[in-house]
Amino acid sequence: MVSKSLFSITLCAMLFALCGSVEAQQTGKVFRIGILDPSTASGSAVLWEALRQELSKLGWIEGKNFTMEYRFAENKGPDRLPELAADLVQG
């Protein structure tokens, strides 16, 4: 469970890093962060809240300059992840 959560957080951090620094942001642009999590929403809520708090410390405000979209596989195995990833990309 921990390795799956760590993988999810690492993936999110890597995607977020591609967005650039706070100083390089374009005014008015809202970045979209996609969260693909193999566990459940309730099981990962604390982790994702911690990520939002850390982003806030860096000047990122959810709803103002970024949004987070979540897809949870509900512990139903890796077979569901490709479908959820496609849904995030289309979203």
mmCIF file as gemmi writes it, N, C-alpha and C atoms, coordinates in Angstrom:
data_model
loop_
_atom_site.group_PDB
_atom_site.id
_atom_site.type_symbol
_atom_site.label_atom_id
_atom_site.label_alt_id
_atom_site.label_comp_id
_atom_site.label_asym_id
_atom_site.label_entity_id
_atom_site.label_seq_id
_atom_site.pdbx_PDB_ins_code
_atom_site.Cartn_x
_atom_site.Cartn_y
_atom_site.Cartn_z
_atom_site.occupancy
_atom_site.B_iso_or_equiv
_atom_site.pdbx_formal_charge
_atom_site.auth_seq_id
_atom_site.auth_asym_id
_atom_site.pdbx_PDB_model_num
ATOM 1 N N . MET Axp A 1 ? 0.83 -1.197 0 1 0 ? 1 A 1
ATOM 2 C CA . MET Axp A 1 ? 0 0 0 1 0 ? 1 A 1
ATOM 3 C C . MET Axp A 1 ? 0.87 1.254 0 1 0 ? 1 A 1
ATOM 4 N N . VAL Axp A 2 ? 1.919 1.245 0.83 1 0 ? 2 A 1
ATOM 5 C CA . VAL Axp A 2 ? 2.784 2.42 0.907 1 0 ? 2 A 1
ATOM 6 C C . VAL Axp A 2 ? 3.481 2.662 -0.419 1 0 ? 2 A 1
ATOM 7 N N . SER Axp A 3 ? 3.952 1.594 -1.061 1 0 ? 3 A 1
ATOM 8 C CA . SER Axp A 3 ? 4.663 1.787 -2.329 1 0 ? 3 A 1
ATOM 9 C C . SER Axp A 3 ? 3.716 2.316 -3.414 1 0 ? 3 A 1
ATOM 10 N N . LYS Axp A 4 ? 2.46 1.904 -3.391 1 0 ? 4 A 1
ATOM 11 C CA . LYS Axp A 4 ? 1.502 2.42 -4.368 1 0 ? 4 A 1
ATOM 12 C C . LYS Axp A 4 ? 1.234 3.896 -4.118 1 0 ? 4 A 1
ATOM 13 N N . SER Axp A 5 ? 1.107 4.256 -2.854 1 0 ? 5 A 1
ATOM 14 C CA . SER Axp A 5 ? 0.873 5.662 -2.526 1 0 ? 5 A 1
ATOM 15 C C . SER Axp A 5 ? 2.091 6.5 -2.884 1 0 ? 5 A 1
ATOM 16 N N . LEU Axp A 6 ? 3.264 5.982 -2.585 1 0 ? 6 A 1
ATOM 17 C CA . LEU Axp A 6 ? 4.493 6.692 -2.92 1 0 ? 6 A 1
ATOM 18 C C . LEU Axp A 6 ? 4.613 6.86 -4.427 1 0 ? 6 A 1
ATOM 19 N N . PHE Axp A 7 ? 4.259 5.817 -5.175 1 0 ? 7 A 1
ATOM 20 C CA . PHE Axp A 7 ? 4.289 5.91 -6.635 1 0 ? 7 A 1
ATOM 21 C C . PHE Axp A 7 ? 3.341 7 -7.117 1 0 ? 7 A 1
ATOM 22 N N . SER Axp A 8 ? 2.134 7.036 -6.557 1 0 ? 8 A 1
ATOM 23 C CA . SER Axp A 8 ? 1.148 8.036 -6.974 1 0 ? 8 A 1
ATOM 24 C C . SER Axp A 8 ? 1.64 9.447 -6.693 1 0 ? 8 A 1
ATOM 25 N N . ILE Axp A 9 ? 2.2 9.643 -5.507 1 0 ? 9 A 1
ATOM 26 C CA . ILE Axp A 9 ? 2.697 10.97 -5.138 1 0 ? 9 A 1
ATOM 27 C C . ILE Axp A 9 ? 3.877 11.358 -6.019 1 0 ? 9 A 1
ATOM 28 N N . THR Axp A 10 ? 4.768 10.405 -6.276 1 0 ? 10 A 1
ATOM 29 C CA . THR Axp A 10 ? 5.925 10.685 -7.12 1 0 ? 10 A 1
ATOM 30 C C . THR Axp A 10 ? 5.492 11.048 -8.533 1 0 ? 10 A 1
ATOM 31 N N . LEU Axp A 11 ? 4.536 10.305 -9.072 1 0 ? 11 A 1
ATOM 32 C CA . LEU Axp A 11 ? 4.036 10.598 -10.412 1 0 ? 11 A 1
ATOM 33 C C . LEU Axp A 11 ? 3.419 11.984 -10.462 1 0 ? 11 A 1
ATOM 34 N N . CYS Axp A 12 ? 2.639 12.301 -9.455 1 0 ? 12 A 1
ATOM 35 C CA . CYS Axp A 12 ? 2.005 13.616 -9.402 1 0 ? 12 A 1
ATOM 36 C C . CYS Axp A 12 ? 3.062 14.717 -9.329 1 0 ? 12 A 1
ATOM 37 N N . ALA Axp A 13 ? 4.063 14.512 -8.494 1 0 ? 13 A 1
ATOM 38 C CA . ALA Axp A 13 ? 5.121 15.512 -8.344 1 0 ? 13 A 1
ATOM 39 C C . ALA Axp A 13 ? 5.877 15.715 -9.663 1 0 ? 13 A 1
ATOM 40 N N . MET Axp A 14 ? 6.13 14.623 -10.377 1 0 ? 14 A 1
ATOM 41 C CA . MET Axp A 14 ? 6.843 14.746 -11.652 1 0 ? 14 A 1
ATOM 42 C C . MET Axp A 14 ? 5.996 15.519 -12.664 1 0 ? 14 A 1
ATOM 43 N N . LEU Axp A 15 ? 4.715 15.224 -12.716 1 0 ? 15 A 1
ATOM 44 C CA . LEU Axp A 15 ? 3.837 15.95 -13.643 1 0 ? 15 A 1
ATOM 45 C C . LEU Axp A 15 ? 3.751 17.42 -13.269 1 0 ? 15 A 1
ATOM 46 N N . PHE Axp A 16 ? 3.688 17.682 -11.984 1 0 ? 16 A 1
ATOM 47 C CA . PHE Axp A 16 ? 3.605 19.056 -11.507 1 0 ? 16 A 1
ATOM 48 C C . PHE Axp A 16 ? 4.899 19.819 -11.812 1 0 ? 16 A 1
ATOM 49 N N . ALA Axp A 17 ? 6.036 19.145 -11.694 1 0 ? 17 A 1
ATOM 50 C CA . ALA Axp A 17 ? 7.318 19.79 -11.951 1 0 ? 17 A 1
ATOM 51 C C . ALA Axp A 17 ? 7.424 20.276 -13.398 1 0 ? 17 A 1
ATOM 52 N N . LEU Axp A 18 ? 6.741 19.602 -14.295 1 0 ? 18 A 1
ATOM 53 C CA . LEU Axp A 18 ? 6.771 20.001 -15.698 1 0 ? 18 A 1
ATOM 54 C C . LEU Axp A 18 ? 6.055 21.324 -15.945 1 0 ? 18 A 1
ATOM 55 N N . CYS Axp A 19 ? 5.25 21.74 -14.994 1 0 ? 19 A 1
ATOM 56 C CA . CYS Axp A 19 ? 4.491 22.979 -15.152 1 0 ? 19 A 1
ATOM 57 C C . CYS Axp A 19 ? 5.365 24.219 -15.009 1 0 ? 19 A 1
ATOM 58 N N . GLY Axp A 20 ? 6.538 24.108 -14.462 1 0 ? 20 A 1
ATOM 59 C CA . GLY Axp A 20 ? 7.415 25.253 -14.292 1 0 ? 20 A 1
ATOM 60 C C . GLY Axp A 20 ? 7.309 25.847 -12.906 1 0 ? 20 A 1
ATOM 61 N N . SER Axp A 21 ? 8.08 26.85 -12.662 1 0 ? 21 A 1
ATOM 62 C CA . SER Axp A 21 ? 8.095 27.47 -11.339 1 0 ? 21 A 1
ATOM 63 C C . SER Axp A 21 ? 6.987 28.5 -11.209 1 0 ? 21 A 1
ATOM 64 N N . VAL Axp A 22 ? 6.754 28.929 -9.985 1 0 ? 22 A 1
ATOM 65 C CA . VAL Axp A 22 ? 5.712 29.921 -9.717 1 0 ? 22 A 1
ATOM 66 C C . VAL Axp A 22 ? 6.012 31.214 -10.468 1 0 ? 22 A 1
ATOM 67 N N . GLU Axp A 23 ? 7.259 31.615 -10.513 1 0 ? 23 A 1
ATOM 68 C CA . GLU Axp A 23 ? 7.626 32.865 -11.17 1 0 ? 23 A 1
ATOM 69 C C . GLU Axp A 23 ? 7.399 32.815 -12.679 1 0 ? 23 A 1
ATOM 70 N N . ALA Axp A 24 ? 7.44 31.633 -13.256 1 0 ? 24 A 1
ATOM 71 C CA . ALA Axp A 24 ? 7.321 31.508 -14.707 1 0 ? 24 A 1
ATOM 72 C C . ALA Axp A 24 ? 5.875 31.352 -15.169 1 0 ? 24 A 1
ATOM 73 N N . GLN Axp A 25 ? 4.943 31.384 -14.254 1 0 ? 25 A 1
ATOM 74 C CA . GLN Axp A 25 ? 3.547 31.196 -14.619 1 0 ? 25 A 1
ATOM 75 C C . GLN Axp A 25 ? 3.022 32.344 -15.468 1 0 ? 25 A 1
ATOM 76 N N . GLN Axp A 26 ? 2.125 31.982 -16.355 1 0 ? 26 A 1
ATOM 77 C CA . GLN Axp A 26 ? 1.41 32.995 -17.107 1 0 ? 26 A 1
ATOM 78 C C . GLN Axp A 26 ? 0.222 33.435 -16.267 1 0 ? 26 A 1
ATOM 79 N N . THR Axp A 27 ? -0.042 34.708 -16.22 1 0 ? 27 A 1
ATOM 80 C CA . THR Axp A 27 ? -1.164 35.218 -15.455 1 0 ? 27 A 1
ATOM 81 C C . THR Axp A 27 ? -2.458 34.64 -15.984 1 0 ? 27 A 1
ATOM 82 N N . GLY Axp A 28 ? -3.293 34.148 -15.083 1 0 ? 28 A 1
ATOM 83 C CA . GLY Axp A 28 ? -4.592 33.636 -15.455 1 0 ? 28 A 1
ATOM 84 C C . GLY Axp A 28 ? -4.616 32.186 -15.894 1 0 ? 28 A 1
ATOM 85 N N . LYS Axp A 29 ? -3.474 31.565 -16.089 1 0 ? 29 A 1
ATOM 86 C CA . LYS Axp A 29 ? -3.458 30.177 -16.518 1 0 ? 29 A 1
ATOM 87 C C . LYS Axp A 29 ? -3.68 29.264 -15.318 1 0 ? 29 A 1
ATOM 88 N N . VAL Axp A 30 ? -4.574 28.303 -15.477 1 0 ? 30 A 1
ATOM 89 C CA . VAL Axp A 30 ? -4.861 27.337 -14.422 1 0 ? 30 A 1
ATOM 90 C C . VAL Axp A 30 ? -4.344 25.976 -14.882 1 0 ? 30 A 1
ATOM 91 N N . PHE Axp A 31 ? -3.374 25.444 -14.158 1 0 ? 31 A 1
ATOM 92 C CA . PHE Axp A 31 ? -2.8 24.147 -14.484 1 0 ? 31 A 1
ATOM 93 C C . PHE Axp A 31 ? -3.675 23.038 -13.93 1 0 ? 31 A 1
ATOM 94 N N . ARG Axp A 32 ? -3.699 21.935 -14.623 1 0 ? 32 A 1
ATOM 95 C CA . ARG Axp A 32 ? -4.511 20.786 -14.229 1 0 ? 32 A 1
ATOM 96 C C . ARG Axp A 32 ? -3.591 19.65 -13.823 1 0 ? 32 A 1
ATOM 97 N N . ILE Axp A 33 ? -3.767 19.151 -12.603 1 0 ? 33 A 1
ATOM 98 C CA . ILE Axp A 33 ? -2.987 18.026 -12.099 1 0 ? 33 A 1
ATOM 99 C C . ILE Axp A 33 ? -3.904 16.816 -12.037 1 0 ? 33 A 1
ATOM 100 N N . GLY Axp A 34 ? -3.524 15.764 -12.731 1 0 ? 34 A 1
ATOM 101 C CA . GLY Axp A 34 ? -4.3 14.528 -12.726 1 0 ? 34 A 1
ATOM 102 C C . GLY Axp A 34 ? -3.723 13.554 -11.717 1 0 ? 34 A 1
ATOM 103 N N . ILE Axp A 35 ? -4.578 13.03 -10.861 1 0 ? 35 A 1
ATOM 104 C CA . ILE Axp A 35 ? -4.176 12.076 -9.837 1 0 ? 35 A 1
ATOM 105 C C . ILE Axp A 35 ? -4.766 10.72 -10.206 1 0 ? 35 A 1
ATOM 106 N N . LEU Axp A 36 ? -3.91 9.761 -10.452 1 0 ? 36 A 1
ATOM 107 C CA . LEU Axp A 36 ? -4.316 8.396 -10.743 1 0 ? 36 A 1
ATOM 108 C C . LEU Axp A 36 ? -3.859 7.546 -9.57 1 0 ? 36 A 1
ATOM 109 N N . ASP Axp A 37 ? -4.807 7.084 -8.774 1 0 ? 37 A 1
ATOM 110 C CA . ASP Axp A 37 ? -4.493 6.411 -7.515 1 0 ? 37 A 1
ATOM 111 C C . ASP Axp A 37 ? -5.11 5.015 -7.505 1 0 ? 37 A 1
ATOM 112 N N . PRO Axp A 38 ? -4.299 3.984 -7.246 1 0 ? 38 A 1
ATOM 113 C CA . PRO Axp A 38 ? -4.833 2.623 -7.238 1 0 ? 38 A 1
ATOM 114 C C . PRO Axp A 38 ? -5.691 2.308 -6.013 1 0 ? 38 A 1
ATOM 115 N N . SER Axp A 39 ? -5.668 3.153 -5.007 1 0 ? 39 A 1
ATOM 116 C CA . SER Axp A 39 ? -6.421 2.876 -3.78 1 0 ? 39 A 1
ATOM 117 C C . SER Axp A 39 ? -7.777 3.581 -3.808 1 0 ? 39 A 1
ATOM 118 N N . THR Axp A 40 ? -8.289 3.915 -2.632 1 0 ? 40 A 1
ATOM 119 C CA . THR Axp A 40 ? -9.6 4.558 -2.518 1 0 ? 40 A 1
ATOM 120 C C . THR Axp A 40 ? -9.447 6.031 -2.157 1 0 ? 40 A 1
ATOM 121 N N . ALA Axp A 41 ? -10.485 6.793 -2.412 1 0 ? 41 A 1
ATOM 122 C CA . ALA Axp A 41 ? -10.459 8.222 -2.082 1 0 ? 41 A 1
ATOM 123 C C . ALA Axp A 41 ? -10.287 8.426 -0.58 1 0 ? 41 A 1
ATOM 124 N N . SER Axp A 42 ? -11.012 7.661 0.212 1 0 ? 42 A 1
ATOM 125 C CA . SER Axp A 42 ? -10.901 7.824 1.668 1 0 ? 42 A 1
ATOM 126 C C . SER Axp A 42 ? -9.543 7.357 2.184 1 0 ? 42 A 1
ATOM 127 N N . GLY Axp A 43 ? -8.966 6.349 1.544 1 0 ? 43 A 1
ATOM 128 C CA . GLY Axp A 43 ? -7.665 5.84 1.977 1 0 ? 43 A 1
ATOM 129 C C . GLY Axp A 43 ? -6.512 6.767 1.653 1 0 ? 43 A 1
ATOM 130 N N . SER Axp A 44 ? -6.677 7.622 0.669 1 0 ? 44 A 1
ATOM 131 C CA . SER Axp A 44 ? -5.596 8.519 0.243 1 0 ? 44 A 1
ATOM 132 C C . SER Axp A 44 ? -5.851 9.982 0.586 1 0 ? 44 A 1
ATOM 133 N N . ALA Axp A 45 ? -6.959 10.283 1.21 1 0 ? 45 A 1
ATOM 134 C CA . ALA Axp A 45 ? -7.34 11.67 1.471 1 0 ? 45 A 1
ATOM 135 C C . ALA Axp A 45 ? -6.27 12.443 2.221 1 0 ? 45 A 1
ATOM 136 N N . VAL Axp A 46 ? -5.648 11.827 3.203 1 0 ? 46 A 1
ATOM 137 C CA . VAL Axp A 46 ? -4.627 12.518 3.997 1 0 ? 46 A 1
ATOM 138 C C . VAL Axp A 46 ? -3.418 12.859 3.137 1 0 ? 46 A 1
ATOM 139 N N . LEU Axp A 47 ? -3.022 11.94 2.262 1 0 ? 47 A 1
ATOM 140 C CA . LEU Axp A 47 ? -1.859 12.187 1.393 1 0 ? 47 A 1
ATOM 141 C C . LEU Axp A 47 ? -2.115 13.341 0.432 1 0 ? 47 A 1
ATOM 142 N N . TRP Axp A 48 ? -3.287 13.349 -0.187 1 0 ? 48 A 1
ATOM 143 C CA . TRP Axp A 48 ? -3.576 14.401 -1.162 1 0 ? 48 A 1
ATOM 144 C C . TRP Axp A 48 ? -3.78 15.75 -0.485 1 0 ? 48 A 1
ATOM 145 N N . GLU Axp A 49 ? -4.303 15.747 0.732 1 0 ? 49 A 1
ATOM 146 C CA . GLU Axp A 49 ? -4.426 17.001 1.477 1 0 ? 49 A 1
ATOM 147 C C . GLU Axp A 49 ? -3.045 17.547 1.819 1 0 ? 49 A 1
ATOM 148 N N . ALA Axp A 50 ? -2.119 16.661 2.182 1 0 ? 50 A 1
ATOM 149 C CA . ALA Axp A 50 ? -0.744 17.085 2.475 1 0 ? 50 A 1
ATOM 150 C C . ALA Axp A 50 ? -0.099 17.698 1.234 1 0 ? 50 A 1
ATOM 151 N N . LEU Axp A 51 ? -0.35 17.118 0.065 1 0 ? 51 A 1
ATOM 152 C CA . LEU Axp A 51 ? 0.192 17.676 -1.176 1 0 ? 51 A 1
ATOM 153 C C . LEU Axp A 51 ? -0.374 19.073 -1.417 1 0 ? 51 A 1
ATOM 154 N N . ARG Axp A 52 ? -1.692 19.247 -1.241 1 0 ? 52 A 1
ATOM 155 C CA . ARG Axp A 52 ? -2.299 20.569 -1.424 1 0 ? 52 A 1
ATOM 156 C C . ARG Axp A 52 ? -1.7 21.592 -0.461 1 0 ? 52 A 1
ATOM 157 N N . GLN Axp A 53 ? -1.462 21.204 0.771 1 0 ? 53 A 1
ATOM 158 C CA . GLN Axp A 53 ? -0.88 22.119 1.753 1 0 ? 53 A 1
ATOM 159 C C . GLN Axp A 53 ? 0.537 22.52 1.361 1 0 ? 53 A 1
ATOM 160 N N . GLU Axp A 54 ? 1.329 21.561 0.894 1 0 ? 54 A 1
ATOM 161 C CA . GLU Axp A 54 ? 2.696 21.874 0.488 1 0 ? 54 A 1
ATOM 162 C C . GLU Axp A 54 ? 2.711 22.766 -0.743 1 0 ? 54 A 1
ATOM 163 N N . LEU Axp A 55 ? 1.812 22.52 -1.684 1 0 ? 55 A 1
ATOM 164 C CA . LEU Axp A 55 ? 1.713 23.389 -2.86 1 0 ? 55 A 1
ATOM 165 C C . LEU Axp A 55 ? 1.317 24.802 -2.448 1 0 ? 55 A 1
ATOM 166 N N . SER Axp A 56 ? 0.431 24.901 -1.483 1 0 ? 56 A 1
ATOM 167 C CA . SER Axp A 56 ? 0.008 26.208 -0.98 1 0 ? 56 A 1
ATOM 168 C C . SER Axp A 56 ? 1.188 26.983 -0.401 1 0 ? 56 A 1
ATOM 169 N N . LYS Axp A 57 ? 2.075 26.292 0.28 1 0 ? 57 A 1
ATOM 170 C CA . LYS Axp A 57 ? 3.267 26.941 0.843 1 0 ? 57 A 1
ATOM 171 C C . LYS Axp A 57 ? 4.161 27.518 -0.256 1 0 ? 57 A 1
ATOM 172 N N . LEU Axp A 58 ? 4.065 26.927 -1.446 1 0 ? 58 A 1
ATOM 173 C CA . LEU Axp A 58 ? 4.875 27.391 -2.583 1 0 ? 58 A 1
ATOM 174 C C . LEU Axp A 58 ? 4.142 28.44 -3.419 1 0 ? 58 A 1
ATOM 175 N N . GLY Axp A 59 ? 2.968 28.843 -2.979 1 0 ? 59 A 1
ATOM 176 C CA . GLY Axp A 59 ? 2.236 29.88 -3.69 1 0 ? 59 A 1
ATOM 177 C C . GLY Axp A 59 ? 1.171 29.372 -4.646 1 0 ? 59 A 1
ATOM 178 N N . TRP Axp A 60 ? 0.966 28.075 -4.697 1 0 ? 60 A 1
ATOM 179 C CA . TRP Axp A 60 ? -0.046 27.494 -5.569 1 0 ? 60 A 1
ATOM 180 C C . TRP Axp A 60 ? -1.352 27.416 -4.802 1 0 ? 60 A 1
ATOM 181 N N . ILE Axp A 61 ? -2.428 27.921 -5.4 1 0 ? 61 A 1
ATOM 182 C CA . ILE Axp A 61 ? -3.726 27.949 -4.746 1 0 ? 61 A 1
ATOM 183 C C . ILE Axp A 61 ? -4.709 27.165 -5.602 1 0 ? 61 A 1
ATOM 184 N N . GLU Axp A 62 ? -5.256 26.101 -5.02 1 0 ? 62 A 1
ATOM 185 C CA . GLU Axp A 62 ? -6.197 25.265 -5.759 1 0 ? 62 A 1
ATOM 186 C C . GLU Axp A 62 ? -7.43 26.084 -6.137 1 0 ? 62 A 1
ATOM 187 N N . GLY Axp A 63 ? -7.799 25.989 -7.391 1 0 ? 63 A 1
ATOM 188 C CA . GLY Axp A 63 ? -8.926 26.749 -7.903 1 0 ? 63 A 1
ATOM 189 C C . GLY Axp A 63 ? -8.512 28.082 -8.494 1 0 ? 63 A 1
ATOM 190 N N . LYS Axp A 64 ? -7.331 28.574 -8.129 1 0 ? 64 A 1
ATOM 191 C CA . LYS Axp A 64 ? -6.851 29.842 -8.671 1 0 ? 64 A 1
ATOM 192 C C . LYS Axp A 64 ? -5.808 29.624 -9.761 1 0 ? 64 A 1
ATOM 193 N N . ASN Axp A 65 ? -4.754 28.858 -9.458 1 0 ? 65 A 1
ATOM 194 C CA . ASN Axp A 65 ? -3.737 28.617 -10.478 1 0 ? 65 A 1
ATOM 195 C C . ASN Axp A 65 ? -3.485 27.128 -10.747 1 0 ? 65 A 1
ATOM 196 N N . PHE Axp A 66 ? -4.243 26.256 -10.073 1 0 ? 66 A 1
ATOM 197 C CA . PHE Axp A 66 ? -4.207 24.84 -10.412 1 0 ? 66 A 1
ATOM 198 C C . PHE Axp A 66 ? -5.482 24.163 -9.928 1 0 ? 66 A 1
ATOM 199 N N . THR Axp A 67 ? -5.801 23.059 -10.58 1 0 ? 67 A 1
ATOM 200 C CA . THR Axp A 67 ? -6.895 22.199 -10.137 1 0 ? 67 A 1
ATOM 201 C C . THR Axp A 67 ? -6.368 20.778 -10.059 1 0 ? 67 A 1
ATOM 202 N N . MET Axp A 68 ? -6.981 19.98 -9.23 1 0 ? 68 A 1
ATOM 203 C CA . MET Axp A 68 ? -6.606 18.571 -9.11 1 0 ? 68 A 1
ATOM 204 C C . MET Axp A 68 ? -7.82 17.723 -9.473 1 0 ? 68 A 1
ATOM 205 N N . GLU Axp A 69 ? -7.59 16.777 -10.372 1 0 ? 69 A 1
ATOM 206 C CA . GLU Axp A 69 ? -8.63 15.834 -10.75 1 0 ? 69 A 1
ATOM 207 C C . GLU Axp A 69 ? -8.179 14.45 -10.327 1 0 ? 69 A 1
ATOM 208 N N . TYR Axp A 70 ? -9.063 13.728 -9.69 1 0 ? 70 A 1
ATOM 209 C CA . TYR Axp A 70 ? -8.736 12.432 -9.121 1 0 ? 70 A 1
ATOM 210 C C . TYR Axp A 70 ? -9.46 11.314 -9.845 1 0 ? 70 A 1
ATOM 211 N N . ARG Axp A 71 ? -8.769 10.191 -9.966 1 0 ? 71 A 1
ATOM 212 C CA . ARG Axp A 71 ? -9.379 8.95 -10.418 1 0 ? 71 A 1
ATOM 213 C C . ARG Axp A 71 ? -8.825 7.856 -9.5 1 0 ? 71 A 1
ATOM 214 N N . PHE Axp A 72 ? -9.728 7.115 -8.874 1 0 ? 72 A 1
ATOM 215 C CA . PHE Axp A 72 ? -9.342 6.068 -7.935 1 0 ? 72 A 1
ATOM 216 C C . PHE Axp A 72 ? -9.771 4.707 -8.46 1 0 ? 72 A 1
ATOM 217 N N . ALA Axp A 73 ? -8.867 3.739 -8.409 1 0 ? 73 A 1
ATOM 218 C CA . ALA Axp A 73 ? -9.155 2.385 -8.875 1 0 ? 73 A 1
ATOM 219 C C . ALA Axp A 73 ? -9.891 1.574 -7.817 1 0 ? 73 A 1
ATOM 220 N N . GLU Axp A 74 ? -10.055 2.128 -6.629 1 0 ? 74 A 1
ATOM 221 C CA . GLU Axp A 74 ? -10.799 1.47 -5.551 1 0 ? 74 A 1
ATOM 222 C C . GLU Axp A 74 ? -10.247 0.082 -5.222 1 0 ? 74 A 1
ATOM 223 N N . ASN Axp A 75 ? -8.924 -0.057 -5.269 1 0 ? 75 A 1
ATOM 224 C CA . ASN Axp A 75 ? -8.233 -1.314 -4.954 1 0 ? 75 A 1
ATOM 225 C C . ASN Axp A 75 ? -8.708 -2.491 -5.816 1 0 ? 75 A 1
ATOM 226 N N . LYS Axp A 76 ? -9.126 -2.222 -7.029 1 0 ? 76 A 1
ATOM 227 C CA . LYS Axp A 76 ? -9.633 -3.278 -7.907 1 0 ? 76 A 1
ATOM 228 C C . LYS Axp A 76 ? -8.566 -3.784 -8.864 1 0 ? 76 A 1
ATOM 229 N N . GLY Axp A 77 ? -7.325 -3.468 -8.591 1 0 ? 77 A 1
ATOM 230 C CA . GLY Axp A 77 ? -6.233 -4.012 -9.375 1 0 ? 77 A 1
ATOM 231 C C . GLY Axp A 77 ? -5.793 -3.109 -10.51 1 0 ? 77 A 1
ATOM 232 N N . PRO Axp A 78 ? -4.656 -3.443 -11.082 1 0 ? 78 A 1
ATOM 233 C CA . PRO Axp A 78 ? -4.056 -2.613 -12.134 1 0 ? 78 A 1
ATOM 234 C C . PRO Axp A 78 ? -4.826 -2.64 -13.454 1 0 ? 78 A 1
ATOM 235 N N . ASP Axp A 79 ? -5.744 -3.576 -13.627 1 0 ? 79 A 1
ATOM 236 C CA . ASP Axp A 79 ? -6.499 -3.651 -14.883 1 0 ? 79 A 1
ATOM 237 C C . ASP Axp A 79 ? -7.347 -2.407 -15.116 1 0 ? 79 A 1
ATOM 238 N N . ARG Axp A 80 ? -7.719 -1.745 -14.07 1 0 ? 80 A 1
ATOM 239 C CA . ARG Axp A 80 ? -8.597 -0.574 -14.173 1 0 ? 80 A 1
ATOM 240 C C . ARG Axp A 80 ? -7.827 0.723 -14.477 1 0 ? 80 A 1
ATOM 241 N N . LEU Axp A 81 ? -6.525 0.734 -14.204 1 0 ? 81 A 1
ATOM 242 C CA . LEU Axp A 81 ? -5.737 1.962 -14.332 1 0 ? 81 A 1
ATOM 243 C C . LEU Axp A 81 ? -5.698 2.534 -15.75 1 0 ? 81 A 1
ATOM 244 N N . PRO Axp A 82 ? -5.543 1.731 -16.807 1 0 ? 82 A 1
ATOM 245 C CA . PRO Axp A 82 ? -5.536 2.327 -18.155 1 0 ? 82 A 1
ATOM 246 C C . PRO Axp A 82 ? -6.826 3.068 -18.488 1 0 ? 82 A 1
ATOM 247 N N . GLU Axp A 83 ? -7.952 2.515 -18.095 1 0 ? 83 A 1
ATOM 248 C CA . GLU Axp A 83 ? -9.242 3.167 -18.328 1 0 ? 83 A 1
ATOM 249 C C . GLU Axp A 83 ? -9.316 4.498 -17.577 1 0 ? 83 A 1
ATOM 250 N N . LEU Axp A 84 ? -8.869 4.491 -16.333 1 0 ? 84 A 1
ATOM 251 C CA . LEU Axp A 84 ? -8.898 5.716 -15.533 1 0 ? 84 A 1
ATOM 252 C C . LEU Axp A 84 ? -7.926 6.765 -16.071 1 0 ? 84 A 1
ATOM 253 N N . ALA Axp A 85 ? -6.766 6.318 -16.547 1 0 ? 85 A 1
ATOM 254 C CA . ALA Axp A 85 ? -5.791 7.251 -17.117 1 0 ? 85 A 1
ATOM 255 C C . ALA Axp A 85 ? -6.351 7.899 -18.384 1 0 ? 85 A 1
ATOM 256 N N . ALA Axp A 86 ? -7.02 7.114 -19.203 1 0 ? 86 A 1
ATOM 257 C CA . ALA Axp A 86 ? -7.637 7.664 -20.416 1 0 ? 86 A 1
ATOM 258 C C . ALA Axp A 86 ? -8.714 8.688 -20.042 1 0 ? 86 A 1
ATOM 259 N N . ASP Axp A 87 ? -9.468 8.408 -18.995 1 0 ? 87 A 1
ATOM 260 C CA . ASP Axp A 87 ? -10.503 9.322 -18.547 1 0 ? 87 A 1
ATOM 261 C C . ASP Axp A 87 ? -9.891 10.643 -18.07 1 0 ? 87 A 1
ATOM 262 N N . LEU Axp A 88 ? -8.759 10.555 -17.376 1 0 ? 88 A 1
ATOM 263 C CA . LEU Axp A 88 ? -8.07 11.78 -16.931 1 0 ? 88 A 1
ATOM 264 C C . LEU Axp A 88 ? -7.606 12.615 -18.119 1 0 ? 88 A 1
ATOM 265 N N . VAL Axp A 89 ? -7.045 11.96 -19.11 1 0 ? 89 A 1
ATOM 266 C CA . VAL Axp A 89 ? -6.528 12.674 -20.275 1 0 ? 89 A 1
ATOM 267 C C . VAL Axp A 89 ? -7.672 13.348 -21.042 1 0 ? 89 A 1
ATOM 268 N N . GLN Axp A 90 ? -8.793 12.682 -21.156 1 0 ? 90 A 1
ATOM 269 C CA . GLN Axp A 90 ? -9.938 13.258 -21.87 1 0 ? 90 A 1
ATOM 270 C C . GLN Axp A 90 ? -10.624 14.349 -21.07 1 0 ? 90 A 1
ATOM 271 N N . GLY Axp A 91 ? -10.544 14.235 -19.717 1 0 ? 91 A 1
ATOM 272 C CA . GLY Axp A 91 ? -11.258 15.117 -18.808 1 0 ? 91 A 1
ATOM 273 C C . GLY Axp A 91 ? -10.972 16.534 -18.988 1 0 ? 91 A 1
